Amino acid sequence: MHSNPRYVVNIWVPILRGASGTVEASLIEDMRREVARIIIANRSSIASFNPIVPENEGTPHHEINGTPAMLRYEITLVGTQDTTA
């Protein structure tokens, strides 16, 4: 059985000590949207398996209790084989 390749894209933004995290939260949301937009716009030219299909627009895995606190989104992509060839 052939399984489709999976790709994982992570977006990280640290929250500097003393910062409220408001600017960082806005920044990571903008980055998540832009990465998802790029993936969707170029899904048939990102890798040798095409098209690439995002499973979602990003799953939050924020690590707020670490030092430094870190905001992180993970976007999982699945490569599919082109059956039109």
N, C-alpha and C positions, 0 to 999 in steps of 0.2 A: 504494500500500500504506500503510495506517494503522499507525503505531507507537504503542505505549502510552507514556504519559509516565513518566518516571523521576524520583524524588525521592531526595535524599541527605541523611541526617541525620548530623551529626558530633558526637561527644561528646569534649570536651577536658578534661584535668586536668593542670595543671603540677605538676612535682615541684620544690619550692623547694630552693634551694641548701643543701646540708648535710643534707637529709632523706634517709632510707633508701629512700623510695618505697613502703614497705609499706602505709601508710595510704592513699596515693594509688591504689595498685593495687586495694585493697579498695573504695575510693570509686568508681573508674571502672567496676568490675564491677557494683556496685550500680546505678549510673546506667544502664549498658548494659541490664541486666535490666529496669529500670523503663521506659525508653524503649521497649524491645521489647514489654513488657506493654501499655503505653498504645496503641501502634500496632495491636497485634492486637485489643485490646478495642474500638477506635474505627475500625477499618479501613474501615467503610462511611460514615463521616462526616468524614473528614479533608480530603478535597478533592472537587472536582466529578467527578472520575473515581472510581468506586467499584466494587468494593472496592479498597482499597490492599493489596497483598500484599508482605510483606517477603521479599527474596531469601534472607536469612539473619538471624541474631541479632546480627550485627556482625562486621566484619573488623578486626583490630587493625592499626593503622598507627602504632605508637609511635615517637616520635622521641627516643630516649634520649640521643643524642649532641649534641643542640642545647642552647642556653642560653636559657631554662631547659629542662631535659628535659621532654618532654611525652608524656603517655599519650593516645592517641586511638583511638576506634572509629568506624568508618563503617558505617552501616546504609543499604542501598539498598532503596528501595521501588519497586514497579511499580504504576501505576494501570491498572485494567482497566475495560472498559465493561460496564455492567449490561445484560445481554441479556434480562432478565426483563420489561423495560418494553415 
